[in-house]
Amino acid sequence: MVSNNIGHVSTLSAQQAGLRHIVFGGSFIRDHPFTIATISSAVRFYSGGRVQPLFLKHDCFVGAIGAHLKGRESDAAAHGGAAHGGREGGHEQHQPREVSS
């Protein structure tokens, strides 16, 4: 029942965002083929076959990659340019900044 709901809600979200793929990962599906099959069936049913479910086999480090990419975005915004400071090679020296309270 929970797997079917996950498939349904994720399909609605994907369709609303105009996505054609949904990526699933985590301990809820890891090594649970019945859960994967149920989510796959729900996504195919609720999307009419227009959305494809994808399942990560090695998902233990996905959060770390997301945090790294988010950090690069924050650095780019703080420095007003590319994530590597607008310099080739990304070897920018960071200078201390004063922070007003």
Buried (B, 14 or more C-beta within 10 A) or exposed (E): EEBBEBBBEBBEEBBEEEBEEBEBBEEEBBEEEEBBEBBBBBBBEBBEEEBBBEBEEEBEEEEEEEEEEEEBEEBBEEBEEEBBBEEEEEEBEEEEEEEEE
